[in-house]
Amino acid sequence: MFFRFSRTGKRSLESLSEQEILALAISSEEDDGRIYLAYADALREAYPHSARVFEEMAAEESHHRQLLIDRHVARFGERIPLVRREYVRDFPERKPDWLIRNMPLEKIRAQAEAMEAAAHRFYLEAAARTQDAATRKLLGDLALAEKSHESLARRLGEKHTPQDVKAEEDETARRQFVLTYVQPGLAGLMDGSVSTLAPIFAAAFATQDTWQTFLVGLSASVGAGISMGFTEAAHDDGKLSGRGSPVRRGLASGIMTALGGLGHALPYLIPNFMLATSIAVMVVFVELWAIAFIQNRYMETPFLRAVLQVVLGGSLVLAAGILIGNA
């Protein structure tokens, strides 16, 4: 008979009675079905084919739940104890809906397969601890259903998301990643790397003091990062432009702006002026070539054009800073 869980800790699966195991299986199937429907809702607009996959997965979980309820009614009656996964030690937890909404497509697919693998292991353990033949058979059948030849997510994926559709959805996910992270991050890196060149190297050659130069570089980098981050976040809310969360874009832009400036400011922590300056100049060219590579890789900018725009432009700003500092 079901008894009260301790308020000070979780129960182990081994300590559950057959009725409690059935109750836990029922609530778990219900939770998983709701999660799959949440996945479907989150994906429906951008990935309608994958949304149908998770709708069918939810229907499968609902069928499993009904089988378990029927078995519980036949063996223990209609009053089902409240046993949830969070009451059981080592039982895999599930993410709440508000975290699901922001998960990328590939992570959702991987999470669904992990859920199935966990359900498979649970049913194997539950069946091994059940004495009633019919209940044991049902739990064993559900373990096979969760595992089968391939995961349900993959089998339904083959039915509803053939390779051309998956390729289209993957490209949509890649485009969203570029809009939300790469584009604002690249703009920040360019701004931080190029805009801080003149003040840092002007201060370096004007003062010949590495510590003062570092302070100038630190203030310029952090200030530019804060400014770029707030500017990007306030630019638009992402709903109409499809560029994603303004907070994420602002963080990507602000952090990369600060890093772009700090890259050639940090060498001035070295007391030797000539050594610090030589390293800073090398860092500058690494930064500029990295920016050109990212533009070519993610923004599809022709490599020579990216080099001309970034490396040549950055070199001119660097030269301007050195000339001003020596004036």
C-alpha positions as CSV (number, residue, x, y, z in Angstrom):
1,M,0.0,0.0,0.0
2,F,1.2,3.5,-0.8
3,F,2.8,5.3,2.2
4,R,4.0,8.8,2.7
5,F,7.3,9.9,1.4
6,S,9.8,11.4,3.8
7,R,10.0,15.1,3.7
8,T,13.7,15.1,4.3
9,G,14.8,13.2,1.2
10,K,13.8,11.2,-1.9
11,R,12.8,7.6,-2.1
12,S,14.9,5.0,-3.9
13,L,13.3,3.1,-6.8
14,E,14.0,-0.2,-4.9
15,S,11.8,1.0,-2.0
16,L,8.7,1.5,-4.2
17,S,5.8,-0.9,-4.1
18,E,4.3,-2.3,-7.4
19,Q,1.4,0.2,-7.0
20,E,3.9,3.1,-6.5
21,I,5.9,1.9,-9.5
22,L,2.8,2.0,-11.7
23,A,1.8,5.4,-10.3
24,L,5.3,6.7,-11.1
25,A,5.2,5.3,-14.6
26,I,1.7,6.9,-15.2
27,S,2.9,10.4,-14.0
28,S,6.1,10.1,-16.0
29,E,4.3,9.3,-19.2
30,E,2.0,12.2,-18.6
31,D,5.0,14.5,-18.0
32,D,6.8,13.3,-21.1
33,G,3.7,13.8,-23.2
34,R,3.4,17.4,-22.0
35,I,7.1,18.0,-22.7
36,Y,6.7,16.7,-26.3
37,L,3.7,18.9,-26.9
38,A,5.8,21.8,-25.5
39,Y,8.5,21.0,-28.0
40,A,5.9,20.9,-30.8
41,D,4.5,24.3,-29.8
42,A,8.0,25.8,-29.7
43,L,9.0,24.4,-33.1
44,R,5.7,24.7,-35.0
45,E,6.3,28.1,-36.6
46,A,9.9,27.6,-37.7
47,Y,10.1,23.8,-37.9
48,P,6.6,22.4,-38.7
49,H,7.8,19.0,-39.8
50,S,9.7,18.4,-36.5
51,A,6.6,19.8,-34.6
52,R,4.6,16.9,-36.1
53,V,7.2,14.5,-34.9
54,F,6.8,15.6,-31.3
55,E,3.0,15.6,-31.6
56,E,3.1,11.9,-32.6
57,M,5.6,11.2,-29.8
58,A,3.1,12.9,-27.4
59,A,0.3,10.7,-28.7
60,E,2.5,7.6,-28.2
61,E,3.1,8.6,-24.6
62,S,-0.6,9.1,-24.1
63,H,-1.2,5.6,-25.3
64,H,1.4,4.2,-22.9
65,R,-0.2,6.2,-20.1
66,Q,-3.6,4.7,-20.8
67,L,-2.2,1.2,-20.8
68,L,-0.6,1.8,-17.4
69,I,-3.8,3.3,-16.0
70,D,-5.8,0.3,-17.2
71,R,-3.3,-2.0,-15.5
72,H,-3.5,-0.1,-12.3
73,V,-7.3,-0.1,-12.2
74,A,-7.3,-3.9,-12.8
75,R,-4.8,-4.6,-10.1
76,F,-5.2,-1.9,-7.4
77,G,-8.4,0.0,-8.3
78,E,-9.1,3.5,-9.5
79,R,-7.4,5.5,-6.8
80,I,-3.9,6.2,-8.2
81,P,-1.3,7.5,-5.6
82,L,0.6,10.7,-6.4
83,V,4.1,9.6,-7.1
84,R,6.2,11.9,-9.3
85,R,9.7,11.6,-10.7
86,E,11.0,14.4,-8.4
87,Y,10.1,12.2,-5.4
88,V,12.5,9.4,-6.5
89,R,16.2,9.4,-6.1
90,D,18.4,9.4,-9.3
91,F,15.3,9.7,-11.5
92,P,16.2,11.9,-14.6
93,E,14.7,15.4,-14.2
94,R,12.9,17.3,-17.0
95,K,13.4,20.9,-18.0
96,P,10.4,23.3,-17.4
97,D,8.6,24.8,-20.4
98,W,10.2,28.2,-20.1
99,L,13.6,26.6,-20.7
100,I,12.4,24.5,-23.5
101,R,11.3,27.5,-25.6
102,N,14.9,28.7,-26.0
103,M,16.5,25.4,-26.8
104,P,17.9,25.0,-30.4
105,L,16.5,22.3,-32.6
106,E,19.4,19.9,-32.4
107,K,19.4,20.1,-28.6
108,I,15.6,19.4,-28.5
109,R,16.1,16.3,-30.7
110,A,19.0,15.1,-28.5
111,Q,16.9,15.8,-25.3
112,A,14.0,13.7,-26.7
113,E,16.3,10.7,-27.4
114,A,17.8,11.0,-23.9
115,M,14.3,11.0,-22.5
116,E,13.5,7.8,-24.3
117,A,16.7,6.1,-23.1
118,A,15.9,7.1,-19.5
119,A,12.4,5.7,-19.9
120,H,13.8,2.5,-21.3
121,R,16.1,2.0,-18.3
122,F,13.3,2.8,-15.9
123,Y,10.9,0.2,-17.4
124,L,13.7,-2.4,-17.3
125,E,14.3,-1.7,-13.6
126,A,10.6,-1.5,-12.8
127,A,9.8,-4.8,-14.5
128,A,12.6,-6.5,-12.6
129,R,11.0,-5.4,-9.3
130,T,7.4,-6.5,-10.2
131,Q,6.0,-9.9,-9.2
132,D,2.7,-9.7,-10.9
133,A,3.0,-11.4,-14.3
134,A,0.7,-9.1,-16.3
135,T,2.3,-6.0,-14.8
136,R,5.8,-7.3,-15.5
137,K,4.8,-8.1,-19.1
138,L,3.4,-4.6,-19.6
139,L,6.5,-2.9,-18.2
140,G,8.7,-5.1,-20.3
141,D,6.6,-4.3,-23.4
142,L,6.9,-0.6,-22.7
143,A,10.7,-0.9,-22.3
144,L,10.8,-2.5,-25.7
145,A,8.6,0.2,-27.1
146,E,10.9,2.9,-25.8
147,K,14.0,1.2,-27.2
148,S,12.8,-0.9,-30.2
149,H,15.2,-0.9,-33.1
150,E,15.8,2.8,-33.1
151,S,14.6,5.6,-30.9
152,L,11.0,6.8,-31.5
153,A,12.4,10.3,-32.2
154,R,14.6,8.9,-35.0
155,R,11.9,6.7,-36.4
156,L,9.3,9.5,-36.5
157,G,12.0,11.8,-37.9
158,E,12.5,9.5,-40.8
159,K,8.7,9.5,-41.4
160,H,8.2,13.3,-41.2
161,T,11.6,14.9,-41.6
162,P,13.4,13.4,-44.7
163,Q,16.9,14.6,-45.4
164,D,15.9,17.5,-47.6
165,V,13.5,18.8,-44.9
166,K,16.1,18.3,-42.1
167,A,18.6,20.1,-44.2
168,E,16.2,23.0,-44.6
169,E,15.4,23.1,-40.9
170,D,19.1,22.8,-40.0
171,E,19.8,25.8,-42.3
172,T,17.1,27.8,-40.5
173,A,18.7,26.9,-37.2
174,R,22.1,28.0,-38.5
175,R,20.7,31.2,-39.8
176,Q,19.1,32.0,-36.4
177,F,22.4,31.3,-34.7
178,V,24.2,33.7,-37.1
179,L,21.5,36.4,-36.5
180,T,21.5,36.1,-32.7
181,Y,25.1,35.4,-31.9
182,V,27.5,35.7,-34.8
183,Q,26.3,38.9,-36.4
184,P,26.2,41.0,-33.2
185,G,29.3,39.3,-31.8
186,L,31.2,40.0,-35.1
187,A,30.1,43.6,-35.1
188,G,31.3,43.9,-31.5
189,L,34.6,42.3,-32.2
190,M,35.2,44.6,-35.1
191,D,34.3,47.7,-33.1
192,G,36.3,46.7,-30.1
193,S,39.4,45.7,-32.1
194,V,39.5,48.6,-34.6
195,S,38.0,51.5,-32.5
196,T,40.4,51.0,-29.6
197,L,43.6,50.8,-31.8
198,A,44.1,54.5,-32.1
199,P,43.7,55.5,-28.4
200,I,45.7,52.5,-27.1
201,F,48.7,53.0,-29.4
202,A,48.5,56.8,-29.2
203,A,48.7,56.5,-25.4
204,A,51.5,53.9,-25.7
205,F,53.8,56.0,-27.9
206,A,52.9,59.3,-26.2
207,T,53.6,58.1,-22.7
208,Q,56.0,55.2,-23.1
209,D,54.4,53.9,-19.9
210,T,52.9,50.4,-20.1
211,W,50.7,50.7,-17.0
212,Q,49.1,53.9,-18.2
213,T,48.6,52.4,-21.6
214,F,46.9,49.4,-20.1
215,L,44.6,51.6,-18.1
216,V,43.6,53.5,-21.3
217,G,43.0,50.3,-23.1
218,L,41.0,48.8,-20.3
219,S,38.8,51.8,-19.9
220,A,38.3,52.1,-23.7
221,S,37.5,48.3,-24.1
222,V,35.1,48.1,-21.1
223,G,33.4,51.4,-22.0
224,A,33.0,50.3,-25.7
225,G,31.6,46.9,-24.6
226,I,29.0,48.4,-22.3
227,S,28.0,50.9,-25.0
228,M,27.8,48.3,-27.8
229,G,25.9,45.9,-25.6
230,F,23.2,48.3,-24.6
231,T,23.0,49.6,-28.2
232,E,22.5,46.2,-29.6
233,A,19.9,45.2,-27.0
234,A,17.9,48.3,-27.5
235,H,18.1,48.1,-31.3
236,D,15.0,45.9,-31.7
237,D,13.2,43.2,-29.7
238,G,13.8,40.6,-32.4
239,K,10.2,39.8,-32.9
240,L,9.8,41.3,-36.3
241,S,13.4,41.1,-37.5
242,G,13.7,37.5,-36.3
243,R,17.1,38.2,-34.8
244,G,16.3,36.6,-31.5
245,S,16.6,37.7,-27.9
246,P,17.8,41.2,-27.5
247,V,19.5,40.2,-24.2
248,R,21.5,37.5,-26.0
249,R,22.4,39.8,-28.8
250,G,23.5,42.5,-26.4
251,L,25.6,40.1,-24.4
252,A,27.3,38.7,-27.5
253,S,28.0,42.2,-28.9
254,G,29.2,43.7,-25.5
255,I,31.4,40.8,-24.6
256,M,33.1,40.5,-28.0
257,T,33.6,44.3,-28.1
258,A,35.4,44.3,-24.7
259,L,37.5,41.2,-25.7
260,G,38.4,42.9,-29.0
261,G,39.9,45.8,-27.2
262,L,41.4,43.9,-24.3
263,G,43.3,41.6,-26.7
264,H,45.8,44.3,-27.6
265,A,45.6,46.1,-24.2
266,L,46.6,43.1,-22.1
267,P,50.2,42.9,-23.4
268,Y,50.9,46.3,-21.8
269,L,50.8,44.5,-18.4
270,I,54.4,43.6,-19.4
271,P,56.7,46.3,-18.0
272,N,59.1,46.3,-21.0
273,F,57.6,48.8,-23.5
274,M,59.1,47.5,-26.7
275,L,58.2,43.8,-25.9
276,A,54.7,44.8,-24.9
277,T,54.2,46.8,-28.0
278,S,55.6,44.1,-30.3
279,I,53.2,41.5,-28.8
280,A,50.3,44.0,-29.0
281,V,50.9,44.6,-32.7
282,M,51.0,40.8,-33.3
283,V,47.8,40.4,-31.4
284,V,46.2,43.1,-33.6
285,F,47.0,41.3,-36.8
286,V,45.7,38.0,-35.4
287,E,42.4,39.8,-34.4
288,L,42.0,41.3,-37.8
289,W,42.6,38.1,-39.7
290,A,40.2,36.3,-37.3
291,I,37.5,38.9,-38.1
292,A,38.1,38.4,-41.8
293,F,37.9,34.6,-41.4
294,I,34.6,34.9,-39.4
295,Q,33.1,37.2,-42.1
296,N,34.0,34.7,-44.8
297,R,32.9,31.7,-42.8
298,Y,29.5,32.9,-41.4
299,M,28.6,36.0,-43.3
300,E,29.7,34.6,-46.7
301,T,31.8,37.7,-47.4
302,P,34.4,36.9,-50.1
303,F,37.7,36.4,-48.3
304,L,39.7,39.0,-50.3
305,R,37.0,41.6,-49.7
306,A,36.9,40.8,-46.0
307,V,40.7,41.1,-45.8
308,L,40.7,44.4,-47.7
309,Q,37.9,45.8,-45.4
310,V,39.2,44.6,-42.1
311,V,43.0,44.1,-42.3
312,L,43.7,47.1,-44.4
313,G,41.3,49.4,-42.5
314,G,42.6,48.2,-39.1
315,S,46.2,48.7,-40.2
316,L,45.4,52.3,-41.2
317,V,43.8,52.9,-37.8
318,L,46.8,51.4,-36.1
319,A,49.2,53.6,-38.1
320,A,47.1,56.6,-37.2
321,G,47.4,55.9,-33.5
322,I,51.2,55.4,-33.7
323,L,51.6,58.7,-35.7
324,I,49.4,60.6,-33.2
325,G,51.3,59.2,-30.3
326,N,54.6,60.2,-31.8
327,A,53.5,63.7,-32.7
